[in-house]
Amino acid sequence: MLLSTPVVRAGAGSGQRPVRTTTRTHCPYCSLQCGILLTAGGRPASLEPDPDFPTNRGGLCSKGWTAAELLDHPDRLLTPLARAVPGDRTSPLVEVTWEEALERVVAAITATQARHGRGAVGVFGGGGLTNEKAYALGKFARVALRTSAIDYNGRFCMSSAAGAMNRVFGVDRGLPFPLADLADADAIMITGGNPAATMPPAMQFFDAARSRGASLVVVDPRRTPTAAAAAAQGVHLAPVPGTDLPLLLGMLHVAVHDGFVDHDYVEARTTGFEAAAAAAAQWWPDRVERTTGVPEGDLRRAVRLLADAARRGGAVMLSGRGAEQHANGTDTVLAQANLALALGLPGRPGSGFGTVTGQGNGQGGREHGLKADQLPGYRSITDSAARAHVADVWGVDPDVLPGPGRSAYEMLDALGGGESGTGDGVRTLLLLASNPVVSAPDAERVRRRLAALDHLVVVDFFLSETAALADVVLPTAQWAEEAGTMTTVEGRVVLRRRALAPPDGVRDDLELLNALAHRLDLPDGLDADAAFPTDPEAVFTELRRASAGGRADYSGITYTRLEAEQGVFWPCPQQDDDGGEQHPGTPRLFAESFPTHDGRAQCAVVRYTPRAERTSAAEFPYVLTTGRTMAQYQSGTQTRRVRQLVMADPDARAELHPDLARRHGVADGDLVRLTTRRGSALFRARVTKDIVTGTVFVPFHWGGMSVANALTDTRLDPVSRMPEFKACAVRLERHDPGGADPEAVDLRREPDRTTRGDAR
């Protein structure tokens, strides 16, 4: 069945109940963008999975099944809010008109720019924005605000993978092959990912491979559901957090030493392999075991499984956030890519190397302008030809466009002039679709920086922890109430369709940017309506022109094609303007060559440096790592409001090995306080053998007293500027709730910050 425009399922004539129509569209959550059928005619809406969409094939996770509940949630924002006393954030947020809210926003922008310069106004976006909104927001920052201060929370997701993929393969697309290709592999390795919990519909392809006898290799310090499948039919490698890199270097050492390298492939399709292999030679298996805790026998078995599969048919290697969200995350992905190239995997049927993005449009957001250093089409903002091309599409002089700005955390850390208040950071921030008070590292520091702003404007559909700090909060349309494209983990561009109108008084983000543009001083010759249209198809048409010839070329993709096809894979250049043959899109990359200067993959020399933050026996003896759960998503702004998901996953739980729990007198369900050099947070204990001793795992979806990112480290990868989310030193204490039942303590309540000092 082809994707199509809305299809009438059931209806009624005049005087009867509203006509109910079913619209083929996509889930609002992760990068699978599962196909769904949304039925609406008035409210409430309901949904079911689309059995014909090739990514989920009728599957949905619990988050997807409940997504429609958020459209009419009682907490939903329906009216702009502003402080009762302008400039006083101790005064309450009260309802105001759109006109008053917009006047306050524009007054803040113009006052800040007059006092501190254009770069003192910044924009922070989110990986859930459609391509159209990401493109428009990047253009708005650089043309309407003329600021370099723009980045997005996708920097906390895929940036290390992006840096490595560009370095080795010449292009950054999460999966350079369709997800369904996994079903044809004879072995699959995933490092730092748990799709069985975070992307359940994707597991049908893993299961199809395993049903044919394929092996699964999972690298994870926890025995997750995905790792359990590997233990049953493959191997589970459980390194200490922060040691994925030496583990992978050791795997390359074994591949070379034991004769598993595909020398014909390496000779024909790579450069630099000998130097990369020489750097890995020092990581002999017993040294890897002493560093990572992974037994030598398991290491050798994993390499043999992959090599045998590569020779027999094909193997796929995948990288996830557990391996990438480190201060050496780019090097870790480079090491995985070197191993994949040694085995001859990329570009072969049933084989390959890819990275599994999490956010719904983390891929498209960085492709089309939300990153501080990129222009649409995945163009570098420092490249003069790229600037000239995009400036021509935008109708401005290239000199109008600012240069690169700070990366996400660096921008957040400099808000209000930084800790001293005297720096050159952003003073007025426009923030869309993100909740950094929960999602950014060293979250309490980020909270302080947000509080130091002259003005904070948040656009959201719920009052998130970050929105609660704002001067102005603007309500926005949700996923089913607007049209737009998303780019999936596969590089498949899909069309979300508008299934129903937003509530009265709620505007979508394109309307907001248009309204602000009308009130700002645009460059000479620009008309606000032409430069910032409110019709998403018009925005996409311009995006196509801006991306043409870039690494991420969407110029051959149209809404008409997306209506008729089940998504189109980029790159898809426009081939014929005369109605002739059109480009089919590119489901599989690298079959014949790599988009590098010489057509070959560029192997990288990678060396290990120990974890950024060391443990200390006296103060912080354990290693903390963070991750996701099945029922919650990102900062939880949406999922923590869905009753069914809250019942399944009501509180943040710290996973402890029984040996560690006994050492501290902790029983399952007890409250535990975790403290790092940055702060502390409170969790319920989950005592389990599914985690290595000496490691503590916490999920990052909760606010209140359980903000995992109040603990995490802010040291940055030198290439990607990714913070060190996944490994830091921590201490553990059983928390006495003062005679109260631990299960009765409400961890959702905000802590008393007046009595909390800096843990440093």
N, C-alpha and C positions, 0 to 999 in steps of 0.2 A: 504493500500500500504506500503510495507516495504521500509525502507531507503536503498539506493543502491549506487553503484558507478555512476559516471556521465552518464546521459541518453541523447542520441542525439535527439534533438527536430527538428532541421532544419539544412540543410547543402548544400554544393555544391561540385561539382567535381573539377578536376584540371582546373586551369585557371579562376575559378570563385571566388566569395567572400569566405572568410574563413569559415570553418565549424563552426556553432554555436552549442554549447552543453549546456544542462541544468544540473546543479549540485545541488543535494539536500544538503543543508548546513544550517548554522544558522546565525541569526542576530548578528552583532558585539557589540550590546549595553548591555542591562541589564541582570539580572540573569535568566530571563525567557528563554533566548536563543531560541527565536521563530524559528520554522522551516521555511526556505525560499527556493525558487527555483531560482538560479542565472543563468542567460543565458549569455554566453560570447562566443565570437569567434573573437579574437582581442578585440579592445576597441571602444566605451564604453560598459560596461556590464549593464544589467537590471535585475530586480528581481520582484518576486511576492511571496505572502505567500504560504507555503506548507499546503494544506488543510488537510493532513493526520497526521501531527505531533501533538501529543496529548496535548501539552501544549497550543499552540495558535489556533489550529484547523482552520487555514485559516485567523486568525486575525493578524494584524500588527498595530503598532502605527505609527505616522507621522515620527518618527526618523527611524524606520525600513524601511519604504517605500522609504526613500531617501538615504539609506546607500550606495548604489552603486555610487552615485555622488562623493563621496570622493575619489574613486579609481583613478580618473583622474583629481582631482581638480588642478587648476593652482598654488595654493600655496604649492603643495606637494613638499617635499624635495626629490631630485633625486641624489644628489651628497654630499659627506661629506663636512662639512664646518669647518674652523678653523680660529683663529684670525690671521690677516695679520702680526701682530707682536706678536710672542709667548709670553704669560705671560701678555700681555697688553690688558685688556678687553675694553679699550676705542677705540682700533683699530677695524676696521670692520671685520665681518665674511666673509671669501672668500672661494671659492671652492678649494678643494685640492683633491689629489688622495686618494684612499683607503689606499695605502701603507703609504703615509705620515701621514694620520689621525691615523692609527693604531700605527705607530712609536711614534707619540706624546702621545697617550694614554698610551702605555707601558712605555715610558720614565717617564711620570708623576707617574705611579704606582711604578716603581722601585725606583725613587728618593724619593718619600714620604716614602716608607717602609724603605729605607736605613737611612733616617733622623729621622723618628718618630716611626718606628715599624710597624708591619703588620696591627695592628688594626687601623692605621691612614688612611687606604684605606677602603671605605665603598661602599655599594650597596643599592640602594633604588628602589624597584620595584612597580608594579601596579597590581590592581585587574582585569585588562583586559587581562593579559598574560594567554596563554594556560597553562594547567597542565604541559606540556612538558617544556615550557620555564620557568615556576615558579620553577620546579624541577631542571632544569639545572642551573638556576641562583643561587639557594640556594647552590647547589653543587659547582659551580664556586667560590662563596664567601668563602666557608669553605675549599675547597681543593686547588684551584688554587691561591687564594689570601690569604688563611689561616687567615681570619679575622672573628671576631664575629659581625662586624658592618654591619648587614643586617636587614632590615624591609621593610614594604610596606604600601601603602596608604589604604589597607584593614584594617589596625589598626584603621583608622578613620571611619570604616563602621560597622563591625560585632563583634568587640572585646568584647564589653560588653555582647552581646548576647552569644558569645562563652563561656565567663567565667561563666555565669549563667547556661547555658545548661550543661556544664561539671560538675558543682557543684551539680546540682539537678538530672540530668538524666544520667550522666556518659558518655555522648557523645554529640558532637556539630555537628548537621546537621540542616541547616536552617529550613526546613520543614521535620519532621519525617514521612511524609505521602505525597502521590501525591497531587498536587494542585487540581486535579479534585475532590478530596474528599470533597472539600468545597461545591460542589453542593448538597451533601447529608446531610449537617448540617441543623439543625432547628434554629440555631442562630450563628452568627459570630461576634466576637468582635475584633477590630483592634485598637491598641494603638499607636499613633504617626506614622500613615502611610496613604498614599493617593493613593492607586493603580489605582483609576479611572484616575488620571493624569499621574502617573509615570509608570504604567504597564497596560495600557488599555486592552490588550488581556486577562489578568487574570480576568477581571471583568465579563466575560461570566459565570464563575463559581459562583461568588457572585450573579449574576442576576438569574441563574438557581435556586439557593437556595431561593432567594426572591420570585420567581414565584411560588414556592411551599408553600409560606407563612412564610418563615424564617425571623427572625428579624436581624437587623444589629445594632451593638453598636459601635460607633466610638468615640475615645478619641482624640481630636485635638483642639487647641485654635482657629483654623480657620474653617469656614464653607466651607470646600473643596467640590469638587464634590462627594467624597466618603461620607463625613459627611452629605451632603444634602440628599443622599440616605438613610442614617440612620434616619434623621429627618422625612423622609416620611414613613419609615417602621421600626421603632425601636427607638433609642434614640441617640442623639449627646451630649456628655459630653465635655464641653469646659473649661478646667482648665487653670489657668495662667501658662505660660511656667515654667518648673522647679518644678511643683507640681504633676506630675504624680504619684510619689511614695506614698504620703499620700492619694491620691485618691484610689489607689489600696489597700492600707492597710485598708481604710474605706470600700471598697467592701468586703474584707475578713471578717471584723468585722460584716457587715450586713449578710453575708452568715452564719456565726456562730450563731449570735444572733437570726436570723429569721428562723433557722432550715433548711437551704438549703444544709448543708454539707452531702455528700455521705459517711456516717460513715463506711459502709461495705468496700468500696473501700479504704478509708484512712487506715483502720485497716489492710487490706490485702496487700496493695501495697506501703505504705509510712512509713517513720520514721521521727520523729521530728515534727509532725504536732501540737501537743499540745503547744509546745514552740513557734512555729511560730504564732499560733492563739493568744496566750497570748500577744505577742508583738504587734499584730494588735488591741487588745482589747481597747487600749486607743484612737483609731481613730473612735470615735462615729460620726454619720453622720453630726451633726451640727458643730462639730469641723472641719470636712473635708470641709464643705461649707465655713467656715470662712477662711480656708487656701487656698483652690483651686478656690473658686468662683462657684463651681458646686452645684446647688440646691440639698438639701437633697432628695426631691422627685424623681429627675432624677437619683440620685445614687441608691436609692432603686429599682427603676424601672429597671435599667440596670441589677442589680444582679438577680432580679426575672426573667427577660427574659432569662438570661443564665441558671439559675437553672431549670426553667420549660422546656427549650429545652433539657437540659442534661437528665432530667427524662423521657421526651417524646421520644427522639430519639438520639440526639447528638448536641453538641455545639463545636465550634472551637474558640480558642483565639489566636490572632496573635500579635506580637510585631514588631514595625518599628523603624526607626532611631530617630523619634521625642521623643521616650521614652528612647532611649539608648545612645544618644550622649550627655551625661551629666557626671559630675564628680561623680554622684551616679548611673550611668547607669546600672551597674551590679546589684545593689540592686533593681532597678526598675524592671528588668527582673525577678529577684528572686521573687519579690512580685507577679508578674503576674503568675509565675509558681506555687506558693503556692495556689493562687486562683483557677487555673486550676485543681490542685490536690484535693483541697477541694470539687470541683464539680464532681470529678471522670472522667475527660476528657481524659487524655493521654492514648493511647493504645487501645481505643475503636473505633469501626467503626463509621464514621461520626463525630468523636470528635477528640480533641487533642489540643496541644499547640505547636506553632512554631514561628520562627522569619523570617522576610522577608528581605533577603539581597538585595542590590541594584546593586552592580558591577557585571559585566559579569562573572567573575570567582573569586570573593572574597572568596568563599567557598574553591575551589581547591587550591588557592594560599596559604592559611594558612595551609591546610592539608599537603602540600608537600614541605614546607621548606622556605617560604618567611618571616615568622615571626622570630623574633630574638631568640625566645626560643623553636623553634620546628624543628624537623627533619621530613623527609617524612613518611607518614602513620599516621600523627598526633601524632608523638612520641615526648616526652620531651627530649630536648637536655641535660638535667642534669641527665637523667636516664642511668646508666652504661650499662644495657642490650640493651637499644635502641641505644646507641652510638656504641656498638659492632656490632649490626646487620647491621646498615647502613654503618659503616666503612668497614665491610666485603664485602658488595655489591659494595662499591666504591673502594675497593682494597687498602685501606690505614690502618695504625695503628690507633686505636681509639684515641690515644693521639694526633694525628695530628689535630683532630677536635677541634675547639675552643669552649668555653662555650657560655652561653647566652650573647647577646649584649643588647644595649639600644632599647627601643621601638621607634616607628616612630618619634613622636614629640621630644622625648628626644634626639634622634640622630640628628635631624635637628637643635635643639637648641644648640647643642654642636659643630656644624660644625665650622671649623677654630679655634678650641680651646675655643668656647663660646664667650660671650660678652666681656670678658677680653682679649681673644686671648691667654691665657696662659694655658688653660685646655688640656685634653687629647682626644679631639674629633677628628672626621674624618677631614683629610686635603685634600684628593682627593676623589671625589665622582663619581661613575658611576650610572646614574639614567635612568631607563627605564620605559616608559609608565605611567608617572605621571607628574603632573604640580603643585608642592606644592606652587608656588608663588601665585596661585589662591586658591588651595584646602586646605592648611594647616591653622590652627588657628594662629591668630596674624601674618598675612601674611607679613606685612612689616618687622617684626623682622626676619622671615624666609628668606626674600629677603636679608637682611643684612648678615645673616649667610652664605647664598650661595655666596654672594660677597666676604666673608672673606676666602673662600676656596683657597688653592693653585691651585687646578685644578678642574674643573667641566666638566664632559662628559655626554652629554644627547643623548639618543637614542629615536627618535620619527619620525613620518612621516609628521609633520608640525612644524613650528618654533613657539612653544608655548611661553608663557611669561617666563617660566623657561629656555627653550632652548635658548632664546635670551640672557641669561646671561652667556652661557657656553663658555669654551675654545675650545671645539670640539663638533660638532653636527654630529651624524651619522644617515643617513636615513635608514628606515627599511621597511620591507614588511607589507602590510595590511592584514586584516582578510581573504580576498578571495584569497590571493596569497600564502597561506601556509596552511598546514594541522596541526591538533592538537585537543586535547580534551578539553572540558570545563565541569565544574560541576555546574549544575543549582541550583536554590533555593530549588528544591525538593530533592537534592542529586542524581540527574540523570546525569550520565556521558554521554556526547554526543560527536560526532565526527564532527568537522568542516573539510570540504574537500577543497582541493586546486582546485580552479575553473579556474585560469589563472595565468600566470607567472608574477612576479613583473617587473616593468620597468627595462630596462637595467641600470646596475650600482647600483641597490638597493639590499642589502642583508637582509636575515631574521636574527632574533636574535640568533638562534642556530648557524648559520654560523659565526656570529660575535664572540660568545663565543669560538667557535672552533679556529678562527683566533687568538684571544688573548691568548688562552691556548698554542698555538704553540710558542708564543713569550715570555711566562712566565716560570719561574722555577717551574715545577711541582714536587710533592713528588717522591722519587725514585720508579722506576718501573711503573710509569703511562705513557701511551702513549696518546697524546692529542686527536688523532682521536678516540681512543677507549673510553677515559674518557668523551669526549664531542662530541658525534656524531652529524652530521647535519641532519640525517634522523629522523623525529619526531616519527615514529613508533619504531625505535631502542631506543630512549629515553624513550618512554612509556613502552617498555618491561623491561627496567631497573627499572623504577618507580614501576612497578608491584612487582618486587622482593623486592625493598626497603620498600614498603608499607605492604608487607605480614605480617600478624599477628598484625598489628597496629590497632588503633581505626578506621582509614579510610583505610580499606583493599581493594585495587583494584586488587589484584593478579589474580582473576578469570575473569577480564575484558580484552578483546583483541580487536584489531582493526577489526578482522574478525567478532566478535560478534557485535560490534558497526555498522559495515556495514549492518548486517542482522537484527538488532533490533532497536527499536526506543529509544535507550539509555538504560543503565543498572544502576540500583540503587546500591550505595555502602551502607553497606559493602557487598563485593562479593568475598569471599575467593576462592582460587583455591582448588577444592575438589579432583580432580582425574587426575593424570598425564598419565593415560593409555587409554585415549580416552573414558572414561566412562561418567557418568552423571556429568554435570557441575552445579555450584551453580546458581540459577536463579536471584540473586540479591535480595535486600531487600527494596521493595517499602514502607513498613510500619514497623516502629520500635515499640517496647514496648508492643506488643500484649500480651506477657506472662510474661516478666520481664524487668527490666532496667539493663543496663550494668554497675552496681555499685557493690561495694564489697559484698552487701547482696541481690542484685536483686531488691531492693526497691528504689523508688524515695526518695531523701533526702531533705525534707522540710528545709528551711533556716529561721533563725531568722533575721528579717529585721527591722531596725529602721531608721527613717527619720532624716536627717540633712538638714537645710534650704539651699536654692540655694547658690552656692559658692560665687556669687557676688551679693550684695544687691543693690537695688536702693537707690538713695538719692534725696530728693525733690529739693534741690538746683542745683545739677550738672547733675545727670543722673536719671531722674525720671521715665523712662519707661523701659519695658522689651523687648529686641530684641530676635527674634528667626529666624532661617534660614531654607531653604528647597529647593525643586525642583519645576520646572515647566514642563508642558507637552512637549514642543517643544525643550527643551535644555537638556543636559546630562553632569553630572560631571562638570569639569572645563570649558566645552564649547570649548575645543581645536578643536573638530570635528564639533559639531553642529552649532557653531557660524560661520561656513564657508558654510553652506547649505542655499541657497537663500530662499527656501520655509520655512525653519524653522525660519530664521531671520525675514521674513515678518510676521510670526505668532507671534513672540516673539522678537521684535527688541532690547529692552533695559531692564535692570533690573529695576523693579518697587517695591517701598516700599509700602506695604499695610498698610493703616491707617484707623481706625474707623472714621466716620464723626465727632464725638464729639472731637476726638484728632486733626483732621484736622482743625476744626473751631477754636480751642484753639490757633493754630499757624498760622492762616490765610492762610492755604494751600488749594488749589483747585486741582482737578484731573488734572494730567499732569504737575503740577508745579515741579520744582526741589527742593529736600530736601537734606540737609546734615545731616547725622547721625554720631554721635561721641560717642565713648566709651573711657574707660581708656587706650586703646591701639592705637587708631587711628580714622580716619574719612573716609567716602566715600560718594559719590554723587549718588542719585537715582531719578527717576521720581516717582511721587506720584500716587498711585492708591487708591482712597477713596472708601471704601467699608464697608458695615455692616457685612461682612463675617469674621470679626476678632474681638476679644474681645477688649474693650476699655483699653487703657494703654499698649497694646502690639503692636509692630511693626514687620512685617514679611518682609524679603528680600530673594530673591533667590541667590544661591551661584555660578552660572554658568559664571559670567562675570568677565573680567579683566578691564583694563583701570582705570577709576575713580570710578567704581562700584564693587570693590572687597569686597564682603560681609565679607570675612574672615580677612580683615584688622581690623575688629571690634571684632571678637570672642575671647573668653577667652581660656587660655591655662592650666587652672587647670585640673588635671588628675584624673581619676577614679583609686583608689588604687589597684584594681585587674586587670582591663583590660588595663589601661594606655590610656583610651579614653579621649580626650580633651572635655571640656565643650563647645560644639558647639551651643547648642540649647537655651541657656538662659544667657543673660548678661544685665547689666544696660546700658542704652543708653539715649542720649538727641537728640532732633529733632529741626532743624531750617529750615525755608523756605530759600532757596538759591536764591539770586538775581543774574541773569546772566549778569548784567550790561546793561540792556536795550535790550539785544538780546531775540529773541523768544526762550522760554525754549525748545520747540520741536526741535529747530535747533542746540542745543548744542550737540556736539559729545562726548558722555560719553565713547566711546571706546578709546579715546586718553589717553595716559599715563599722570598722573599728574606730575607737577613739584615738584620733591622730594627735590630740593635744598632749598625750602622755607617752607617745612613741618616739624614741630617739633614733638616730642613725646607728645601724649595727656595726659600722666600721670601727 
